Amino acid sequence: MWREPLYTAAEMRAAEEAYEGTTLDLMESAGTAAAEAVLRHYPDARLVSVWCGGGSNGGDGLVVARKLREADREVEIRLIVAEDKLTGDAAENLRRAKDADVPFTEDGGAGDVLVDAVFGTGFSGKPRPDSARAIDQMNRADAPALALDVPSGVDASTGEVAGPAVEAERTVTFHGRKVGLAVAPGRFHTGAVEVADIGLPSSETRHRRVTPEILELVPRRGPRDNKYTAGSVLVVGGSTGLTGAPSLTAQAALRAGAGIVTACVPASLNMVFEQRLLEVITRPCADEDGSLTLDAADAVLEAAERADAVAVGPGLGRTDSARGLVGYLLNRLDKPVVLDADGLWALSGHLDWVFSRDAPTVLTPHAGELARLLDRDSSWVSERRLLAVQSGADDAGAVVLLKGADTLVAAPGRGVLVCDLGNPGLATAGTGDVLTGIVVALLAKGMEAQPAAAAAAAAGGAAADLAAERHGPAGLIASDVVEALSLALS
């Protein structure tokens, strides 16, 4: 299956309510699994310090401490709340920890490993001052932290981090990954994540994490295909100084399996594209000072008649004429369209151009571009990526692919697909243009818009990993990713 469940706090509560055993049994299973992870990953730790809050996550931590004690490991418990604040299962495990003679400490800073059991999936907002101080102390400690379920301070349902949050080296999460472990900024606090089975029944979730198996959905060329049935792509873009962007998009579309690619480019720059793009048909269109004008529209629409999908925007330039061309094309193209880069700039203030379309539309912004579309600051998007991408999809009535280390793909009225495949080498100019080329190629092959965008992100990530094996991630460039695409999809 290519979609791994990502749980919100509410979905975890529902899964626990469906469990036929007791919540105390679940706490015992969770704490036992986490203790085993500590023993496995930190066999040489002299002292394990378990920091416990007052809720169920703190109860899990108390089980961890007891299990480590039973395994003859030196362990201590740092309660960051008064004992009388613990109730229910957590209070019962406090009693059991005391019966097992687990020592308690007021400091907890001397451990070789810290277990973060302060906040669990129910946390949201900013930690209170006492908890915030404890989180800061853990982050300043000269020891790795292993978080239980989610690093304290991270909102499990959204990935938002409103205050201090634990910087974990590892996270042991129970039953299934939480949304906040996959979506930034939360994902940057998790370290290595492992999922512990605690006996809960499987259940549906709104949001899903994309696995490499999604690439099995991509149609491959068959023996009966020709260049048109394999997928015909049209790329519209290019301007003076920006010929590389549409070139990368066109080349990526071919490497992603499109059978034929045509590029509508400024007539004054056509010779540049003729020399750069050996396998791409170039169509010179009306331009002014190296930028396409509205007079290019008829030629673009004529070229689009034989295309299955169209990419608009790479290197298009930011002129009033370019904005007019984008609006005109969106109103008349009856094919799937991918809008990127300067196409998104043109769309700012005109989301109705997309909302009124009947054919599928995919927008591929980074945080700054999505912020402009939503009339927000880019920091607002970066801090609330899940909310931002959902808002963009709903406001535009289109699929929105929000680029980043966690690429989020939202569709109106549906959950978000999260793709974290790839490596930091993708943080370089041109990889967004490559992604646009992959998306438009998969749309041309007949894939539905949201899975096509998610599969494109996965393909780009897989290609980046292959390219990094050859070139290393430090100096990876966009054309390296293009070169590796065919192998990634094969």
N, C-alpha and C positions, 0 to 999 in steps of 0.2 A: 504494500500500500504506500502511496506516495505522499500521504498526509498524516502527520503525527499530531495527535490532540495537544492543544495548549489550553490549560485550565485557568479560568478565573476563580476568584475566591468563592463566588456563588456556585460555580459548577463543582468545585471540590466539596462544598457543603452538601450539595445534592448527592454526590457519589458516596459520601460518608453516611448520609441518611438512608441510602439504599442498602447499606451493609447490614447483614443479619446478626453480626456479633455486637460486642459492646465497644464504645469509644475508648475505654480503657485498654481493650485488646489492641485496637489500632495504634494507640500511643506506645504500647509495648513493642509492637512490630516495627514502628517507625524508629524508635530509639535504638532497638537492637540492630537494625540495618545500618544506622548511622555509626554506631559503635564499631561495627565490623569494618566500616569504611575507614574509620580512624586507625584501627589496628592494621589494616591492609596498606594504607598509604603512608603512615607515619610509624613504622615499626620501631624506630630508634628514639622516639620521643621519650624523654625522661619523665616529664610531668605534663598532663593534659588539663587545661583549665577550661571549665564549662561555664559559660556566662548565660544565666537564665533570666528571662522575664517572667511576668506573672500569668501569661495565658497558656494556651495549649502548646505553643512552641517551647515555652519554658518547661512544660511537663515532658516534652520529648527530650529536652536536654538533661533533665533529671534522670530519665531512663538511661541515656547515654552514659552518664557518670556512674550509675550503679553497675551497668554492664561492663564498663572498663574496670571497675573495682573488682568485679567477679573474675575478670581475666588477669588479675594480679598486676594491673597497671596503676601507677601512681596518678591520682586524679584529685581535683578539687572543684568545688562548686562556688561560683560567685553569683549570689542572688542580687539583682539590681533593684528589687522591690522588697517591701516588708513581707515577712512570711504570711501574715494574715491576709495579704492580698491574693494569695493562691486559693482557688476553690476547685471543687469537682475533681476531675482526673489529675490535674496538676497537683492539688493538695495531697491526694493519695500517693502520688509518686514522690512528693517531698517526704512524706512519712516513711516510705520504703527506702529512700536514699539514706535517711537518718538511721533506720534499722540496720542498714548495710555498713554503717560507720564511715560513710563517705565524708571527708572533711569539708568544711565550709570556710571561706575566706572573705575578707573585706576588700582585698586587693585584686588578686587574679591576674596580675601582670607578669608573673614569673614563669608561666607555662611555656613549654617548647612548642605546643600547639594550642590554639584557642578554638573552642567550639562555640559558634554564635547561635544561641537559642533565645534571643531576645524577642524578636517579632516574627510572626509567621504569615500565612496567607491573608489573615484578616486585617493586616495593617494597611493604612493609607494616610496620606498627609505628611505632616512633619512630626518627628519624634518629640516627646516632651523633654524638657531640659535635662532631667536625670538620665533618661535613656540616651539622649544625644551625647551627654558626657561619656557614658559608657561606650557608645559606638566610637567616639573619637579616641578613647583610651585603647580600644582594640586595634584601631587603625595605626596608632602610634607604637604599638607593641612590636618588639623585635621577634615576631613569631608568626607563622602562617595561620590563617583562619579558615576553618571549615564551617560553612553555614548550613543550618538545617532548614530545608524546604526553600527558603529564599533568603538572601542576605538582608539583615535587618536594615530598614530604611527604604527598601525597594517595595513599590506597590506591585503585588503579585498579579493584579488584574490588568495593569496597563504598562508596567515598566517605568512609570514616572518616579522620580527621585526629588522630593521637595525639600529635603534637608540632608543631614549627614547620613551616610549609608556605609555599611561594612564592606571593605574591599577584600572579598574572599579569594583564597587560592583555589578552593573547591566548594562545590555546593552539592549536597545530597538532597534531592527533592523526592517527595513521596507520591507514589501512584502514577504521576505523569508530570511532564514539564509544565510550568506555569507561564502564562503570557509574559510576565515580568522578567523571566529568565532569558527570553528570546528577543525582546524589544528594547531598544536603547531608550534612555540611558541605563536602565536596569541591567541589561546584558553585560555591560562593562564592569559590573561589580561581582559577577558570579564565579569567575575562574572556570575551571573544568566542571562540567555538570554531569552527574550520574543519577539515573532514576532508580529508586528502590521500590520494588513490589511489596505492598503491605496488605495485599489480599482484597482490595476493593474491586468491585465489578467494573468493567469498561463502560464508558458512557460517551455520548456525543458532546462535542464542544463547538462553540461558534467559530473560534479562530484555530488555525492549523499551521503547523510547521512543515515546510516543504522538504522532502527527502530526495536524494538523487534518483529514486525510481520514477520521478515525474518525467524524466527524459524518455522513458519508454512510451509515453503518450505521443511523442513527436512523430508525425508521419514521415516515413523514409521513402526515398525514390524506389519505385518498383519497376519490374521489367516492362510493364506496359506504359510507363510514363514517358512523356516528352517534356521539353523545356517549359511548356505552358502548363501542363497538368501537374508538374512538380511544384508549381507556385510562381506566379508572375508578380514582381514587385516594382513599384515606382517610387523613386526618391526625389523630393523637391527641395532644393536648397542650394547653398553656395553663394559666396560673395567675395569681394576683394579681401584677401587676407584670411579667408575662412574656407578655402577649398578642401582642406583636409577632413573637415567634419562630414560632409556628404560622401566623400570618398570612403571613409571608414564605414559609414552606414551601409553603403552599397556593397562593399567587399564583405562585410559581416553577413549581410543577407544571403550572399552567394555561399559563403562557408557554412551558413546555417541550413543550407539545403534548397534555397530558392532556385528554380530552374532558369530564370531569366530576370535580369534587373535592368531597368532603364532609369537614367538620371536626368531630370529636367534642370538645367543649370543656366546661368547667365551667358548669353551669346558671346560677350566679350571675353569670357574666361573659358570658352569651350575647348580651346586648344590645350589648356592646362589639364582639363579632365580627360581629354582624348589620350594624353600621354600617361596619365596616372592610372587609368582604369581600362585595362586591356580587355576584360571580359564583360564590361558594362556598356550598354548602348547609351550614348549621350545625346541629349536633344537640346540644342541651343534655343533659348527663349529670350523674349524681350527683356532688356535690362537698361538701367541708367546708372552710370558710374560703378558698374560691377555688381549691382543689386537687382534682383528680379522685380519687375513692376506688375501692376494689374493687367497690363497688356499681354503678359505671359499666360494669363488664365486659360485662354482658348487652347493653346498648345498643350498645356498641362492636362486639361480635361480630355483632349483627344488622345494623349498618351495613356491616360488612365483607363480608357475604354478596354484595353487588353490587359490591364493589371487586376490582380485579385486583392491587393492591399496597397496602401499608399503611406509613405512616411513624409511628413511635412515639418520643416524647421531646421535641420542641421546646417549651420553656417548660413542661414538665410539672410541674416543681417537685421538690424533694428531700425527700420525706416517706416514712415507712414504708409508708403507704397507696399511694403512687405506685409504690414498689418492688414491692409485692404485686400491683398491677395489671399491671405490666410482665411479671412472671413468669407470671401467669395467662394473659395474652394470648399470650405466646410459646408456651405449652403447647397452646393451642387454635386459634390461627390457622393455617390451611393455605395461606396466601397468602405471596408474597414480602414480607419485612418489612425496612425500613430503620430502624436504631436510631441515634439521635443524641442529643447533649447529655444531658439528664437521664435519658433511656432508657439511655445508657451508664453513667451514675452508678448506676442501679438494677442494672445487670448486674454491677457489680464484686463479685467473690467468687462469682458464679453463672454462669460461662461454660458450665456444663452445660445451662443453659436454652436456649442457642443450639445447642450441639453435638448435642443430642437432636432438633432439628427436622429434618423431611424437606424442607420448602420452603426456598427460598433465603433467606439472611439477609445483609444488608450492614451493617457497622458503619462509622461515619464519624468516628473520633476525631481530635482534635489530639494533640500529643505528650503533654500532661498526662493526657488521658483514656486514651490507650493505656497509659501508665505505670501508671495506677491498675488497669487491667484485668490487666496483667502483674505487678502487685505490685512495681514498680520505681520508681526515681526518674525524673522527667521528663528530667533531664540524660542518663541512660543511653539513653533513646529518641532524644534529639536527636543524640547522638554516634554512634549505631548504627541509623540509621533503616531501612536495608535489613533487618538482622537482626531489628529490633523488629517491623516489619510482617509479616515472614514468620512470626515466632513467634506473633503475634496471630492470624493466619489459621489456623495449625496448631492452636493451643490452643483456639480457638473453633469450628473446623470451619466457618468462614464467610469470606466476602470481607471484607477490611478495607481501607478507604480511609483512609490516613494523610495528613491535610491538611498543607499547607505550600507554600513556594515551589516545591518539587518534590512534587507529590501522588503518593503511591505506592499502588498498588492490588494487593493480594496475594490469592491464592486458595490453599486447601490443596493442596499437591503441585504447584503450578504456579510459573512465574516471575513476577516483578513487572513490572507496567506502570507506567511513569514518565511523568507529565504535567507539563510545565513551562510550559504556556500561561498567559497572563494577565499581570498587572502588579502592582506593590506596592500599588495601590489596593485590592486584595482584602483587605488586612490591616485590616479594620474589622469592627465588630460586625454580626452578621446574615448575613454571606456564607456562613457554615456552614449556616445554616438554608435559605438559597437553594439551596445544593448538595444538601441533603437532598431538597428538592422536585424538583430535576432528576432525581436518582437514582430516586426512587420513580415519577416519571412514565415514565422509560424502562423500568423494570421492568414497569410496568402495560402498556406497549406490547409486552411479550413478549421483550425483550432478555435475554440471559443475564447473570448477575449481574456477573461481572468486566468484560466489555466495557461493560456499562451504566454501571458506576461510573466507568470510565475515560472514556467518552464524556461523562458528566455533568461531570467535571472539565474536559474540553476545552471543552464548551459554556459552562461558567461562565467559563473563561479568555477565550474568544472574545468573550463578552458584556461582560466587564470591559474588554477592549480597545476595543470599540465605545463603551462608556459613557465611557471615558477620553477618546476623541476629542471627545466632546460636552461633558463636564464637567471634564476634566482629572483625573489620577490623585490629586492631593493631597487633594481632599475627596470622593472617591468614596464613596457609601454603598450599602448593600445593595439598596435599592429601585431604584437606577440600573441595577444588574446585572439585576434582574428585568425592567425595562423593555426592556433590550436583548436579552433572551434569544430572543424570537421572530425577530428579525432575524438573530441569530447562527445560528439553526437553519434559516433560510430561504435 
